């Protein structure tokens, strides 16, 4: 079972990998998106993507592009590709407020670099 800190650490690794890959950077060059993650069982964190770079920080953002809520375990499973995000969304295990389309693109990017 993943703790909230484990999920944050997983995201740190994924963000680092994404920032090292040119194919990822080229996909997000024109992005300016803020994703607020709110694990139901741990501290919130923010993923800001701008100018081809991903930045991760703990805490809340006042005006995110999208807010993503799920348990730490479900967030980790989605990012690792072990849990389908669409199924999790429709079953109520994953809640998204805001720019749903951007979260789909984000999911594709995170899954590509998490393996």
N, CA, C and O of each residue as an XYZ file, in Angstrom:
460
protein
N       0.841     -1.183      0.000
C       0.000      0.000      0.000
C       0.885      1.244      0.000
O       1.819      1.349      0.795
N       0.592      2.163     -0.875
C       1.382      3.388     -0.988
C       0.888      4.448     -0.021
O      -0.314      4.680      0.111
N       1.825      5.081      0.645
C       1.475      6.214      1.500
C       1.485      7.483      0.653
O       1.929      7.474     -0.495
N       0.998      8.558      1.227
C       1.010      9.833      0.530
C       2.415     10.282      0.179
O       2.652     10.809     -0.908
N       3.348     10.074      1.100
C       4.743     10.462      0.839
C       5.331      9.615     -0.284
O       6.099     10.114     -1.107
N       4.968      8.328     -0.317
C       5.431      7.454     -1.398
C       4.925      7.947     -2.755
O       5.660      7.923     -3.742
N       3.673      8.391     -2.798
C       3.101      8.889     -4.055
C       3.814     10.158     -4.487
O       4.129     10.325     -5.665
N       4.070     11.049     -3.548
C       4.793     12.277     -3.881
C       6.186     11.927     -4.415
O       6.640     12.512     -5.399
N       6.855     10.983     -3.771
C       8.184     10.558     -4.230
C       8.120      9.938     -5.621
O       9.010     10.162     -6.442
N       7.077      9.162     -5.891
C       6.883      8.586     -7.220
C       6.736      9.701     -8.254
O       7.338      9.640     -9.326
N       5.945     10.708     -7.936
C       5.773     11.838     -8.850
C       7.092     12.591     -9.043
O       7.374     13.059    -10.146
N       7.899     12.713     -7.991
C       9.207     13.370     -8.141
C      10.075     12.637     -9.159
O      10.723     13.266     -9.996
N      10.086     11.320     -9.088
C      10.875     10.512    -10.026
C      10.348     10.692    -11.445
O      11.123     10.873    -12.384
N       9.041     10.641    -11.594
C       8.428     10.771    -12.920
C       8.688     12.159    -13.503
O       9.003     12.284    -14.686
N       8.560     13.193    -12.687
C       8.816     14.564    -13.149
C      10.271     14.697    -13.593
O      10.554     15.314    -14.619
N      11.181     14.128    -12.832
C      12.598     14.179    -13.195
C      12.839     13.492    -14.540
O      13.545     14.023    -15.397
N      12.253     12.321    -14.718
C      12.396     11.598    -15.994
C      11.803     12.396    -17.147
O      12.402     12.499    -18.217
N      10.625     12.958    -16.921
C       9.953     13.722    -17.976
C      10.787     14.927    -18.396
O      10.881     15.243    -19.582
N      11.385     15.591    -17.424
C      12.199     16.772    -17.728
C      13.477     16.424    -18.482
O      14.093     17.298    -19.093
N      13.878     15.164    -18.444
C      15.083     14.726    -19.152
C      14.797     14.249    -20.570
O      15.725     14.066    -21.358
N      13.540     14.049    -20.901
C      13.189     13.472    -22.205
C      12.703     14.539    -23.178
O      11.711     15.226    -22.933
N      13.415     14.656    -24.266
C      13.088     15.665    -25.271
C      11.719     15.427    -25.887
O      11.005     16.384    -26.188
N      11.336     14.159    -26.082
C      10.033     13.878    -26.695
C       8.880     14.339    -25.802
O       7.819     14.713    -26.302
N       9.084     14.312    -24.502
C       8.067     14.825    -23.576
C       8.074     16.346    -23.610
O       7.021     16.977    -23.705
N       9.250     16.924    -23.534
C       9.363     18.386    -23.533
C       8.745     18.997    -24.789
O       8.128     20.061    -24.730
N       8.912     18.321    -25.922
C       8.347     18.854    -27.163
C       6.817     18.824    -27.146
O       6.178     19.662    -27.782
N       6.225     17.871    -26.428
C       4.763     17.784    -26.337
C       4.169     18.874    -25.446
O       3.009     19.252    -25.611
N       4.959     19.373    -24.512
C       4.425     20.322    -23.527
C       5.024     21.722    -23.661
O       4.875     22.551    -22.763
N       5.690     21.979    -24.762
C       6.355     23.270    -24.961
C       5.403     24.447    -24.789
O       5.767     25.451    -24.177
N       4.202     24.336    -25.315
C       3.256     25.458    -25.270
C       2.259     25.365    -24.121
O       1.301     26.137    -24.066
N       2.472     24.448    -23.225
C       1.558     24.294    -22.093
C       1.821     25.348    -21.029
O       2.952     25.792    -20.831
N       0.764     25.731    -20.361
C       0.849     26.478    -19.109
C      -0.322     25.991    -18.269
O      -1.374     26.627    -18.207
N      -0.115     24.853    -17.629
C      -1.177     24.175    -16.884
C      -0.715     23.888    -15.463
O       0.458     23.617    -15.210
N      -1.666     23.954    -14.551
C      -1.408     23.628    -13.150
C      -2.380     22.528    -12.744
O      -3.597     22.686    -12.848
N      -1.828     21.417    -12.282
C      -2.637     20.286    -11.842
C      -2.523     20.157    -10.328
O      -1.437     19.955     -9.786
N      -3.651     20.277     -9.667
C      -3.707     20.143     -8.209
C      -4.084     18.707     -7.883
O      -5.158     18.245     -8.270
N      -3.222     18.005     -7.185
C      -3.512     16.643     -6.744
C      -3.904     16.691     -5.277
O      -3.204     17.272     -4.447
N      -5.037     16.070     -4.975
C      -5.522     16.023     -3.600
C      -5.774     14.568     -3.207
O      -6.903     14.083     -3.283
N      -4.717     13.880     -2.788
C      -4.935     12.515     -2.303
C      -5.847     12.555     -1.078
O      -5.692     13.414     -0.209
N      -6.786     11.635     -1.013
C      -7.752     11.636      0.090
C      -7.105     11.284      1.423
O      -7.686     11.522      2.481
N      -5.902     10.717      1.371
C      -5.265     10.228      2.585
C      -3.888     10.844      2.843
O      -3.096     10.296      3.611
N      -3.601     11.984      2.202
C      -2.303     12.623      2.440
C      -2.317     14.072      1.962
O      -3.340     14.589      1.513
N      -1.158     14.709      2.070
C      -1.001     16.125      1.746
C      -1.154     16.389      0.244
O      -0.705     15.603     -0.590
N      -1.790     17.497     -0.071
C      -1.977     17.904     -1.465
C      -0.643     18.326     -2.080
O       0.278     18.753     -1.384
N      -0.569     18.194     -3.410
C       0.609     18.672     -4.127
C       0.198     19.183     -5.502
O      -0.897     18.908     -5.991
N       1.112     19.935     -6.109
C       0.837     20.636     -7.358
C       1.879     20.251     -8.402
O       3.073     20.174     -8.112
N       1.404     20.011     -9.616
C       2.284     19.805    -10.756
C       2.028     20.950    -11.723
O       0.933     21.083    -12.270
N       3.051     21.779    -11.928
C       2.941     22.925    -12.830
C       3.762     22.614    -14.074
O       4.947     22.292    -13.991
N       3.114     22.716    -15.222
C       3.790     22.472    -16.491
C       3.758     23.764    -17.290
O       2.691     24.272    -17.634
N       4.939     24.284    -17.579
C       5.042     25.516    -18.363
C       6.377     25.538    -19.091
O       7.396     25.094    -18.562
N       6.357     26.058    -20.307
C       7.577     26.228    -21.102
C       8.376     24.936    -21.239
O       9.607     24.955    -21.205
N       7.679     23.824    -21.391
C       8.353     22.551    -21.603
C       8.987     21.946    -20.374
O       9.842     21.067    -20.490
N       8.589     22.394    -19.203
C       9.175     21.876    -17.967
C       8.094     21.568    -16.941
O       7.102     22.288    -16.825
N       8.304     20.492    -16.202
C       7.400     20.105    -15.127
C       8.034     20.469    -13.794
O       9.226     20.249    -13.580
N       7.223     21.030    -12.896
C       7.687     21.368    -11.546
C       6.672     20.844    -10.546
O       5.465     21.008    -10.720
N       7.176     20.214     -9.501
C       6.331     19.614     -8.475
C       6.550     20.329     -7.156
O       7.684     20.643     -6.794
N       5.466     20.589     -6.437
C       5.584     21.206     -5.117
C       4.431     20.739     -4.235
O       3.367     20.363     -4.727
N       4.658     20.770     -2.945
C       3.609     20.401     -1.997
C       2.719     21.604     -1.736
O       3.147     22.751     -1.858
N       1.474     21.323     -1.375
C       0.558     22.390     -1.013
C      -0.569     22.574     -2.010
O      -0.827     21.721     -2.860
N      -1.232     23.717     -1.879
C      -2.398     24.031     -2.701
C      -2.097     25.193     -3.638
O      -1.314     26.084     -3.309
N      -2.722     25.174     -4.798
C      -2.611     26.266     -5.760
C      -3.947     27.010     -5.774
O      -4.999     26.372     -5.736
N      -3.928     28.342     -5.829
C      -5.186     29.091     -5.764
C      -6.079     28.950     -6.991
O      -7.292     29.134     -6.892
N      -5.500     28.625     -8.147
C      -6.303     28.581     -9.365
C      -5.777     27.519    -10.336
O      -5.247     27.859    -11.394
N      -5.917     26.237     -9.985
C      -5.382     25.193    -10.862
C      -6.210     25.026    -12.136
O      -7.397     25.351    -12.167
N      -5.569     24.517    -13.176
C      -6.273     24.180    -14.418
C      -7.223     23.016    -14.166
O      -8.321     22.960    -14.720
N      -6.781     22.087    -13.321
C      -7.597     20.925    -12.969
C      -7.213     20.449    -11.575
O      -6.063     20.564    -11.151
N      -8.201     19.916    -10.880
C      -7.984     19.316     -9.566
C      -8.306     17.835     -9.679
O      -9.351     17.448    -10.203
N      -7.390     17.016     -9.179
C      -7.506     15.567     -9.286
C      -7.533     14.995     -7.877
O      -6.618     15.222     -7.086
N      -8.595     14.250     -7.573
C      -8.753     13.670     -6.244
C      -8.897     12.161     -6.346
O      -9.670     11.648     -7.155
N      -8.139     11.459     -5.512
C      -8.200      9.996     -5.418
C      -7.364      9.596     -4.212
O      -6.700     10.437     -3.606
N      -7.394      8.327     -3.865
C      -6.506      7.855     -2.802
C      -5.072      7.839     -3.332
O      -4.850      7.825     -4.543
N      -4.121      7.841     -2.431
C      -2.710      7.763     -2.836
C      -2.452      6.512     -3.658
O      -1.755      6.560     -4.671
N      -3.011      5.400     -3.224
C      -2.821      4.131     -3.931
C      -3.384      4.205     -5.349
O      -2.737      3.761     -6.297
N      -4.581      4.761     -5.496
C      -5.178      4.859     -6.828
C      -4.387      5.803     -7.728
O      -4.211      5.517     -8.913
N      -3.909      6.921     -7.188
C      -3.085      7.829     -7.991
C      -1.833      7.113     -8.494
O      -1.473      7.222     -9.666
N      -1.180      6.387     -7.605
C       0.029      5.652     -7.994
C      -0.298      4.602     -9.052
O       0.438      4.454    -10.028
N      -1.382      3.884     -8.865
C      -1.762      2.834     -9.817
C      -2.105      3.411    -11.186
O      -1.787      2.808    -12.211
N      -2.743      4.563    -11.208
C      -3.072      5.215    -12.481
C      -1.799      5.635    -13.200
O      -1.639      5.375    -14.392
N      -0.904      6.276    -12.480
C       0.338      6.760    -13.088
C       1.198      5.604    -13.597
O       1.859      5.723    -14.628
N       1.186      4.497    -12.878
C       1.969      3.330    -13.295
C       1.293      2.540    -14.410
O       1.889      1.620    -14.970
N       0.053      2.893    -14.734
C      -0.662      2.173    -15.780
C      -1.339      0.906    -15.291
O      -1.785      0.091    -16.099
N      -1.422      0.730    -13.985
C      -2.044     -0.462    -13.404
C      -3.555     -0.305    -13.232
O      -4.278     -1.295    -13.120
N      -4.024      0.934    -13.212
C      -5.444      1.236    -13.067
C      -5.820      2.209    -14.173
O      -5.194      3.258    -14.320
N      -6.827      1.870    -14.940
C      -7.279      2.725    -16.029
C      -7.963      3.966    -15.456
O      -8.912      3.860    -14.679
N      -7.475      5.132    -15.846
C      -7.998      6.392    -15.310
C      -9.466      6.597    -15.658
O     -10.230      7.102    -14.836
N      -9.868      6.214    -16.856
C     -11.266      6.389    -17.269
C     -12.185      5.524    -16.411
O     -13.232      5.981    -15.954
N     -11.788      4.280    -16.198
C     -12.591      3.391    -15.346
C     -12.642      3.916    -13.918
O     -13.691      3.877    -13.274
N     -11.510      4.406    -13.425
C     -11.468      4.956    -12.067
C     -12.376      6.179    -11.960
O     -13.047      6.374    -10.946
N     -12.394      6.996    -13.005
C     -13.242      8.187    -13.020
C     -14.716      7.798    -12.981
O     -15.481      8.320    -12.170
N     -15.106      6.881    -13.857
C     -16.518      6.515    -13.936
C     -16.992      5.679    -12.754
O     -18.192      5.603    -12.490
N     -16.063      5.054    -12.045
C     -16.450      4.294    -10.854
C     -16.449      5.169     -9.597
O     -16.845      4.719     -8.521
N     -15.999      6.429     -9.740
C     -15.988      7.344     -8.608
C     -14.713      7.311     -7.783
O     -14.597      8.038     -6.797
N     -13.757      6.479     -8.169
C     -12.493      6.403     -7.428
C     -11.576      7.580     -7.749
O     -10.670      7.894     -6.977
N     -11.811      8.224     -8.882
C     -11.027      9.371     -9.331
C     -11.999     10.502     -9.630
O     -12.969     10.324    -10.366
N     -11.728     11.663     -9.052
C     -12.573     12.833     -9.303
C     -11.716     13.912     -9.949
O     -10.598     14.187     -9.512
N     -12.264     14.515    -10.998
C     -11.546     15.569    -11.716
C     -12.460     16.773    -11.838
O     -13.615     16.658    -12.249
N     -11.926     17.928    -11.475
C     -12.637     19.191    -11.656
C     -11.765     20.071    -12.538
O     -10.556     20.167    -12.329
N     -12.374     20.704    -13.514
C     -11.606     21.599    -14.377
C     -11.362     20.991    -15.742
O     -12.241     20.337    -16.302
N     -10.178     21.203    -16.276
C      -9.808     20.821    -17.639
C      -9.550     19.312    -17.744
O      -8.421     18.848    -17.584
N     -10.610     18.571    -18.013
C     -10.524     17.108    -18.091
C      -9.626     16.673    -19.250
O      -8.882     15.701    -19.126
N      -9.692     17.381    -20.364
C      -8.883     17.002    -21.529
C      -7.389     17.126    -21.233
O      -6.599     16.288    -21.668
N      -7.006     18.152    -20.507
C      -5.595     18.308    -20.137
C      -5.152     17.182    -19.213
O      -4.010     16.729    -19.290
N      -6.052     16.727    -18.337
C      -5.681     15.628    -17.443
C      -5.479     14.334    -18.226
O      -4.652     13.506    -17.843
N      -6.221     14.149    -19.314
C      -6.012     12.967    -20.155
C      -4.634     13.011    -20.810
O      -3.930     12.002    -20.849
N      -4.255     14.165    -21.318
C      -2.924     14.318    -21.915
C      -1.837     14.118    -20.861
O      -0.826     13.463    -21.114
N      -2.056     14.686    -19.688
C      -1.100     14.520    -18.593
C      -0.941     13.046    -18.251
O       0.178     12.569    -18.061
N      -2.038     12.330    -18.171
C      -1.991     10.906    -17.855
C      -1.145     10.149    -18.876
O      -0.353      9.282    -18.505
N      -1.307     10.470    -20.142
C      -0.510      9.813    -21.185
C       0.979     10.095    -21.011
O       1.808      9.200    -21.174
N       1.312     11.326    -20.684
C       2.716     11.702    -20.486
C       3.294     10.994    -19.265
O       4.393     10.442    -19.326
N       2.561     11.011    -18.164
C       3.061     10.392    -16.935
C       3.235      8.886    -17.095
O       4.226      8.321    -16.631
N       2.284      8.241    -17.743
C       2.401      6.795    -17.960
C       3.604      6.470    -18.842
O       4.287      5.470    -18.620
N       3.862      7.308    -19.837
C       4.973      7.056    -20.759
C       6.323      7.098    -20.056
O       7.243      6.376    -20.440
N       6.451      7.931    -19.037
C       7.747      8.050    -18.357
C       7.810      7.281    -17.043
O       8.864      7.234    -16.408
N       6.701      6.680    -16.626
C       6.709      5.963    -15.342
C       7.200      4.531    -15.479
O       7.470      3.865    -14.480
N       7.316      4.061    -16.702
C       7.742      2.668    -16.900
C       9.227      2.561    -17.144
O       9.744      1.460    -17.329
